[in-house]
Amino acid sequence: MRPKLEYYSAAVLLKSLTFLPRSLAKIFAYGMAVFGYLLAGRLRRVAYLNLQMAMPHTSARERRRIVLGVFMNLARLLVEFSQFPKITRENIRDYVHLEGFENYAKAQAAGKGVVFITGHFGAWELAPFASALLGFPLMFVVRPIDNSRVDQLVMSYRLRSGNVGVEKKDAMISLARRLHENGIVGILIDQNASREEGVFVDFLGIPASTTTGVARLAMRMGSAVLPGFLVWDRKLGKHRLCVGTPIPMDNTGNREADIEINTRRINQVLEERVRQHPDQWLWVHRRWKTRPVGDPELYP
């Protein structure tokens, strides 16, 4: 009974927002964000603890503004995701302002594929969706939602612009094949990694177990690593899809040292964006959960 209830609840919410005009969907979602902020005590506590550790000089008032902004940002993500059936190549610029988009073509011109990296920043689902509509489809790694029917519904929205999703267990071979064909793969690089999958490099001043998958894949395939982030611009009233220039990747032959250096550079690019717009990053995630051996736990 519960899986059916989860499916129908998710379907009703998503399709209701899809049916509404975008302006009304935003009002509804922002109301949900306020309730979420008030009721989601565990997530709120994680966000405040993360801010206390990573940005200790911010005032209590500033932290409240940032954490409430996180919930508002999630509401924007939900609204834009719900509008995917209405977004086309012809109207995508009503939603997204492009900055540095030409870097896609420049990076792909080398002929060895592109690893597009981003994080849970802004309305992050919209970045690959817009990229595909504008001629640069991605293959990206997905974690299936436990409820298979909800997963099918969400994936039907995600992939309607021409992207391809692969599950993590099958990812590396599929991603390498895509790069070999001079394609583009997208990877989220800001989640906590296990000790087996990650390396400890600083993120916001704290050692963070960070996936080495990007560095390993780029070094193996000789691919460009291209950072891109979707930033909500209140003045423009739309998102800015900011695509940067390739991040330099060392490949000296000292494999483990190169992986650590390259992963640190990747973290630094994300850190710069988070410090610029802290209310648009997912502070409710326990980013520093995995600790070096012997270090105390950071989360109660």
C-alpha positions as CSV (number, residue, x, y, z in Angstrom):
1,M,0.0,0.0,0.0
2,R,2.7,2.4,0.9
3,P,4.6,2.2,-2.4
4,K,1.4,3.0,-4.2
5,L,0.7,5.9,-1.9
6,E,4.3,7.3,-2.5
7,Y,3.8,7.0,-6.3
8,Y,0.4,8.7,-6.4
9,S,1.6,11.5,-4.0
10,A,4.7,12.1,-6.1
11,A,2.7,11.9,-9.4
12,V,0.0,14.2,-8.2
13,L,2.5,16.8,-6.9
14,L,4.7,16.7,-10.0
15,K,1.8,16.7,-12.5
16,S,-0.1,19.4,-10.6
17,L,2.9,21.7,-10.8
18,T,3.3,20.8,-14.5
19,F,-0.3,21.8,-15.1
20,L,0.0,25.1,-13.3
21,P,1.5,28.2,-15.0
22,R,5.1,28.6,-13.8
23,S,4.4,31.8,-11.8
24,L,1.6,30.0,-9.8
25,A,3.8,26.9,-9.4
26,K,6.5,29.1,-7.8
27,I,4.1,30.6,-5.3
28,F,2.9,27.1,-4.3
29,A,6.4,25.7,-4.1
30,Y,7.7,28.6,-2.1
31,G,4.9,28.0,0.4
32,M,6.0,24.4,0.6
33,A,9.6,25.5,1.2
34,V,8.6,27.6,4.2
35,F,6.8,24.7,5.7
36,G,9.7,22.4,4.9
37,Y,12.1,24.7,6.7
38,L,9.9,24.7,9.8
39,L,9.1,21.0,9.8
40,A,12.3,19.3,8.5
41,G,14.2,19.6,11.8
42,R,16.8,17.0,11.0
43,L,17.8,18.5,7.7
44,R,17.7,22.0,9.1
45,R,20.1,20.9,12.0
46,V,22.5,19.3,9.4
47,A,22.5,22.6,7.4
48,Y,23.3,24.7,10.5
49,L,26.0,22.4,11.6
50,N,27.6,22.4,8.2
51,L,27.6,26.2,8.1
52,Q,29.0,26.4,11.6
53,M,31.9,24.2,10.5
54,A,32.5,25.5,7.0
55,M,31.7,29.2,7.4
56,P,32.2,29.9,11.1
57,H,32.5,33.7,10.7
58,T,28.9,34.0,9.5
59,S,26.4,35.5,12.0
60,A,23.4,33.6,13.3
61,R,21.1,35.9,11.2
62,E,23.1,35.1,8.1
63,R,23.0,31.4,8.7
64,R,19.2,31.6,9.0
65,R,19.0,33.4,5.7
66,I,21.2,30.9,4.0
67,V,19.4,27.8,5.3
68,L,16.0,29.3,4.5
69,G,17.4,30.1,1.0
70,V,18.4,26.4,0.6
71,F,14.8,25.4,1.0
72,M,13.7,28.1,-1.4
73,N,16.3,26.9,-3.8
74,L,14.9,23.3,-3.6
75,A,11.4,24.8,-4.3
76,R,12.8,26.5,-7.5
77,L,14.3,23.1,-8.5
78,L,11.0,21.4,-8.1
79,V,9.2,24.0,-10.1
80,E,11.6,24.0,-13.0
81,F,11.7,20.2,-13.0
82,S,7.9,20.1,-13.2
83,Q,8.0,22.4,-16.3
84,F,10.3,20.2,-18.3
85,P,7.4,19.0,-20.5
86,K,6.8,22.6,-21.5
87,I,10.5,23.6,-22.2
88,T,11.7,23.4,-25.7
89,R,14.7,24.5,-27.8
90,E,12.6,27.5,-28.8
91,N,11.8,28.8,-25.3
92,I,14.7,27.5,-23.2
93,R,16.2,31.0,-23.1
94,D,13.1,32.2,-21.3
95,Y,14.4,30.0,-18.4
96,V,18.2,30.1,-18.9
97,H,20.7,32.7,-19.7
98,L,23.9,31.2,-21.2
99,E,27.4,32.2,-20.1
100,G,30.5,30.5,-21.6
101,F,28.4,28.0,-23.4
102,E,30.8,28.1,-26.3
103,N,33.3,26.2,-24.0
104,Y,31.3,23.0,-24.7
105,A,32.2,23.1,-28.4
106,K,35.8,24.2,-27.8
107,A,36.4,21.3,-25.3
108,Q,34.7,18.8,-27.6
109,A,36.9,19.9,-30.6
110,A,39.8,18.1,-29.0
111,G,38.0,14.8,-29.9
112,K,38.5,13.0,-26.6
113,G,35.1,13.8,-25.0
114,V,34.1,16.1,-22.2
115,V,33.5,15.4,-18.5
116,F,31.0,18.0,-17.4
117,I,31.1,18.5,-13.6
118,T,28.6,20.2,-11.4
119,G,27.1,19.9,-7.9
120,H,23.8,20.1,-6.1
121,F,23.7,23.8,-6.8
122,G,20.8,25.9,-8.0
123,A,18.2,24.0,-10.0
124,W,20.8,21.5,-11.0
125,E,18.4,19.2,-12.9
126,L,17.9,22.1,-15.4
127,A,21.6,22.3,-16.4
128,P,21.8,19.0,-18.3
129,F,18.3,19.4,-19.6
130,A,19.1,22.8,-21.1
131,S,22.4,21.5,-22.5
132,A,20.8,18.7,-24.4
133,L,18.1,21.0,-25.9
134,L,20.9,23.3,-27.1
135,G,22.8,20.5,-28.9
136,F,25.1,19.0,-26.2
137,P,23.3,16.0,-24.7
138,L,24.9,14.3,-21.7
139,M,25.1,10.8,-20.3
140,F,24.9,11.0,-16.5
141,V,24.9,8.8,-13.5
142,V,21.6,8.3,-11.7
143,R,20.7,6.6,-8.4
144,P,17.4,4.8,-8.9
145,I,14.6,6.0,-6.6
146,D,13.5,3.1,-4.3
147,N,9.9,3.3,-5.6
148,S,10.3,2.0,-9.2
149,R,7.2,3.8,-10.4
150,V,8.3,7.1,-9.0
151,D,11.7,6.5,-10.6
152,Q,10.1,5.9,-14.0
153,L,8.1,9.1,-13.7
154,V,11.2,11.2,-12.7
155,M,13.3,9.6,-15.4
156,S,10.7,10.3,-18.0
157,Y,11.0,14.0,-17.2
158,R,14.8,14.0,-17.0
159,L,15.4,12.3,-20.3
160,R,12.9,14.0,-22.5
161,S,15.4,16.5,-23.9
162,G,17.8,13.8,-25.2
163,N,20.0,12.9,-22.3
164,V,20.9,9.4,-21.2
165,G,21.0,8.0,-17.7
166,V,23.0,5.1,-16.4
167,E,23.0,3.5,-13.0
168,K,26.1,3.8,-10.9
169,K,26.9,0.1,-10.9
170,D,27.2,0.1,-14.7
171,A,28.5,3.7,-15.0
172,M,32.3,3.6,-15.6
173,I,32.2,1.4,-18.7
174,S,29.3,3.3,-20.2
175,L,30.9,6.7,-19.4
176,A,34.2,5.6,-20.9
177,R,32.5,4.4,-24.1
178,R,30.7,7.7,-24.4
179,L,33.9,9.7,-24.0
180,H,35.7,7.4,-26.5
181,E,32.9,8.5,-29.0
182,N,33.7,12.2,-28.1
183,G,30.5,12.5,-26.2
184,I,29.8,14.4,-23.0
185,V,29.2,12.8,-19.6
186,G,27.9,14.6,-16.5
187,I,28.9,13.9,-12.9
188,L,27.8,15.5,-9.6
189,I,31.0,15.8,-7.6
190,D,29.8,17.2,-4.2
191,Q,28.4,14.2,-2.3
192,N,30.2,12.4,0.5
193,A,32.1,9.4,-0.8
194,S,33.1,6.3,1.0
195,R,36.8,5.8,1.9
196,E,37.0,3.2,-0.8
197,E,35.7,5.5,-3.5
198,G,37.2,8.8,-2.4
199,V,40.3,10.7,-1.4
200,F,40.4,13.3,1.4
201,V,40.9,16.8,0.0
202,D,39.8,20.1,1.5
203,F,36.4,21.4,0.7
204,L,35.4,24.7,2.4
205,G,38.4,24.2,4.7
206,I,37.5,20.7,5.9
207,P,39.0,17.4,4.7
208,A,36.2,15.9,2.6
209,S,36.1,12.4,1.2
210,T,35.6,13.2,-2.5
211,T,35.0,10.9,-5.4
212,T,38.1,10.2,-7.5
213,G,35.9,9.0,-10.4
214,V,36.2,12.3,-12.4
215,A,40.0,12.4,-12.2
216,R,40.4,8.7,-13.0
217,L,38.1,8.9,-15.9
218,A,39.5,12.1,-17.4
219,M,43.1,10.9,-17.0
220,R,42.4,7.5,-18.5
221,M,40.5,9.0,-21.5
222,G,42.4,12.3,-21.9
223,S,39.1,14.1,-21.7
224,A,38.5,17.8,-20.8
225,V,36.9,18.4,-17.4
226,L,34.5,21.3,-17.8
227,P,32.8,22.9,-14.8
228,G,29.3,24.3,-15.1
229,F,26.8,25.6,-12.6
230,L,23.2,26.8,-12.8
231,V,22.9,30.0,-10.8
232,W,19.6,31.7,-10.0
233,D,19.8,35.4,-10.8
234,R,17.0,37.3,-9.1
235,K,17.6,40.5,-11.1
236,L,17.3,38.6,-14.4
237,G,14.4,36.5,-13.2
238,K,16.0,33.4,-14.7
239,H,18.9,31.0,-14.2
240,R,22.4,31.6,-15.5
241,L,24.1,28.4,-16.9
242,C,27.7,29.3,-16.3
243,V,30.1,26.9,-18.2
244,G,33.7,27.5,-17.4
245,T,37.0,26.7,-19.1
246,P,38.5,23.2,-18.7
247,I,40.2,22.4,-15.3
248,P,43.9,21.5,-15.8
249,M,44.4,17.8,-15.2
250,D,47.9,16.5,-14.2
251,N,48.9,13.2,-15.7
252,T,52.6,12.8,-14.8
253,G,52.6,9.1,-14.4
254,N,52.5,9.3,-10.6
255,R,48.9,8.1,-10.6
256,E,47.8,8.5,-7.0
257,A,49.4,11.9,-6.6
258,D,47.9,13.1,-9.8
259,I,44.4,11.9,-8.7
260,E,44.7,13.8,-5.4
261,I,45.9,17.0,-7.1
262,N,43.2,16.9,-9.8
263,T,40.4,16.1,-7.3
264,R,41.6,19.0,-5.1
265,R,41.3,21.4,-8.1
266,I,37.8,20.1,-8.8
267,N,36.8,20.8,-5.3
268,Q,38.2,24.3,-5.4
269,V,36.1,25.2,-8.4
270,L,32.9,24.1,-6.6
271,E,34.0,25.8,-3.4
272,E,34.4,29.1,-5.2
273,R,30.9,28.9,-6.5
274,V,29.4,27.9,-3.1
275,R,31.1,30.9,-1.4
276,Q,29.6,33.2,-4.0
277,H,26.1,31.9,-3.6
278,P,25.9,29.9,-0.3
279,D,22.1,29.8,-0.3
280,Q,22.0,27.9,-3.5
281,W,24.0,24.9,-2.4
282,L,22.6,21.8,-0.7
283,W,23.8,22.3,2.9
284,V,21.3,19.8,4.2
285,H,23.6,17.0,2.9
286,R,26.1,15.5,5.4
287,R,29.0,16.3,3.2
288,W,31.7,15.5,5.7
289,K,30.2,12.3,7.1
290,T,33.2,10.0,6.1
291,R,36.2,10.9,8.2
292,P,39.9,9.9,8.0
293,V,40.8,7.0,10.1
294,G,41.1,8.1,13.8
295,D,39.2,11.4,13.3
296,P,36.0,11.9,15.4
297,E,32.6,11.9,13.8
298,L,31.3,15.4,12.9
299,Y,27.5,14.6,12.9
300,P,25.6,13.4,16.0
